[in-house]
């Protein structure tokens, strides 16, 4: 199973739930519009898993978060045997 790491800043006026619903909804519509062959493969146009995990960075700076995401990508490639 693949997963996605995103580092985003959202307005405090928008709830995390609203943002994630918008992000997942719009991105899946765009994906299936550009790749209609997957509509029948996955049925019901489900692209994302139902849940998600969110963490705030608090006192951690942006560079530390970006470094973590890069390292996760590198670890995933090593596990899959991709060079």
FENCORFEN-V892118 format. One record per backbone hydrogen bond with DSSP energy under -0.5 kcal/mol. CO is the residue of the C=O (numbers start at 1). NH is the residue of the N-H. If there is no record, write none. Layout:
# FENCORFEN-V892118
CO;NH, CO;NH
This chain:
# FENCORFEN-V892118
6;8, 11;14, 15;19, 16;20, 17;21, 18;22, 19;23, 20;24, 21;25, 22;26, 23;27, 24;28, 25;29, 26;30, 27;31, 28;32, 29;33, 30;34, 31;35, 35;38, 36;39, 36;40, 37;41, 38;42, 39;43, 39;45, 43;45, 43;46, 45;47, 57;60, 61;65, 62;66, 63;67, 64;68, 65;69, 66;70, 67;71, 68;72, 69;73, 70;74, 71;75, 72;76, 73;77, 74;78, 75;79, 76;80, 77;81, 77;82, 78;81
